[in-house]
Amino acid sequence: MTCQTYCLFVLSVIMIYFGCSGSALFLGQLQNDIDKLKADFNASNSDVADGNPVFIEKVKNWTERNEKRIILSQIVTLYLEMLKKTDMSKPHIKNLSEQLNTLRNTLSNDYKKFRDLVELSNLQLTGLKIQRKAVSELFSVLQKLVETSTFKRKRSQSPKRCRC
């Protein structure tokens, strides 16, 4: 399968995932639109099967619902960017773009979280001023980490009560 087919598959997963949570997405129509998009991209081409999936493996690595929402918010944004480069005058592309925009709007906080992760990965800690700020925040960061770890441990270690 090509990258386009995997992209379209992940798009279907995203639509279904959020469609089940109360979104007003009409999955039958979206499937028809996705089929038309597959034809536009010639997604039945033999090279679609070559290589690794584009998004599926990334989504598998995120297990918690809130985590998945973060990665899916970025994937939705990537689909929107991909669709912007196509013929937006086609009704099926326009409909998919509108539905994805609706999803992105519901995921705006999750997208912000993703952007925070990207900013952290791009942070340059070579400057003395940044290093000083980081050191002055170290205790607070460790405190948050301990609070998070303690909370999870307390929940998992709570005594089980017998219902005799």
Secondary structure, DSSP 8 states (H G I E B T S, - for coil): --HHHHHHHHHHHHHHHHHTTT----HHHHHHHHHHHHHHHTTTSGGGGSS--SSHHHHHT--SHHHHHHHHHHHHHHHHHHHHTS-TTSHHHHHHHHHHHHHHHHTHHHHHHHHHHHHHHH----SHHHHHHHHHHHHHHHHHHHHHHHHHHHHHTS------
